[in-house]
Amino acid sequence: MPRWTRGRRNLLTDVSGITVGNATDERLKSGTTAVLFDTPATASMMVLGGSPGTRDTELLDPANTVGAVDALVLSGGSAFGLDAASGVQSHLRRLGRGFEVAGFRVPIVPSAILFDLANGGDKDWGLDSPYRELGRHAAECAASEFGLGSVGAGAGARTAVCKGGLGSASTVLSGGMTVAALVAVNAVGSPLVDRTRQFWAAPFEMDAEFGGLGLPHPMPGDAAMPRTKLDAREGANTTIAVIATDAVLTKGEAKRLAIAAQDGFTRALYPAHTDFDGDLVFAAATGASGIAPSPIERLELAAAASATMARAIARAIFEARAAPGDRLPAWRDLSG
C-alpha cells in the first residue's frame, strides 16, 4: 500500500513554485520570514486564536475579489512587524509583480505577526522600526534552502517551557501531491509532554526529524494539566504558519486546508488556540502538480496538512539554539 514520505528537503519549498527567505537581527532577537510565489498562488487563511495581528487578510475570504497572492509574510515585532510586508512589496514591485488595477500593479502580500518584544533583545530602534528593511532583505534572499530554529520570524519566539523558533516540514502523498508547512512558534502553551523532553507531535514524526524520542511510556499522570507562560497575557504570544500544496484548489478549498492545518497546532501544542494566542494559518495552492483532488483526495490532503503542521512545530523547537540574553533555554539544553 502506498505510504506518505517526506519531501526531499523537508521544507515548505518542496512545494513547486515557492521560495522562502529569512532576515534575522540577533541584537533585536527578532526577524522576518518571507514566502514568495513564482506565480500568484490561490490563498486563504483561518484564525483560531483570540489575539491575532494581521495585514490584508480580509481579502483572503473566499467571498472577496482578489483570488491569489504574490507573497506571504510571518514576522516578529508585534504590530511593528506588520511593516515587514511593505519591504516585501517593494521587492516585488521592482520585479513588476502584483495585481493589476487601473494600469497599476499592486503586490498582494498578506502578513501576520507574533509578539517577541519582551524577550531580552534590544528594541530601542528609535522612531522607525527595522521591520520594513527586514522584510525587503528576507524577500531578496528567498531561495529553495533556508534555515530553521532561531532565525527569521522565529528568532525571538518562546513557548511555556523553552525557546520557540521557525519550523518546516513536508509530505508527499500517495497520489503524488505535496503538502508542506512553515511555522513560527511563539505559543502560550507547551510543545512538550508535561515535564519531559518529548514532543506532543511524536506520533507524526518521520525519520527522527526531531530526535526520535517518541511519547513517554507510561504517560505522566498529570499530562493533562496545562503548562503555560507564567506571564500569559493578551497579545503576547501567537503561533503563525503557512500550509502550502502543489494541488489545484479553489479559494474555498484553500480555506478548508487552513482549517485542517490548525488541527496540527492542537496535535503539537498544549493548550492551543487560547485567548492569549493569535493562532493563524495561511493556506496557499500553487497548482504546480496539475492535480485537482477529488473530495476523497482532499480528505487525505487535509489529514496530511494536520500531521505536517505538527511536525513543523516540533522541528521549530528542536532546531532552536541558545543565544546570549535568552530568558528561556533551548530544547536541546533542557535536562532529562
PyMOL commands that set and color helices and strands:
alter all, ss='L'
color gray80, all
select helices_A, chain A and resi 12-14+58-60+78-94+131-140+152-154+202-204+251-268+295-319+331-333
alter helices_A, ss='H'
color red, helices_A
select strands_A, chain A and resi 18-25+30-47+54-55+68-75+99-101+104-106+111-113+165-172+178-185+239-245+280-285
alter strands_A, ss='S'
color yellow, strands_A
deselect
rebuild
show_as cartoon
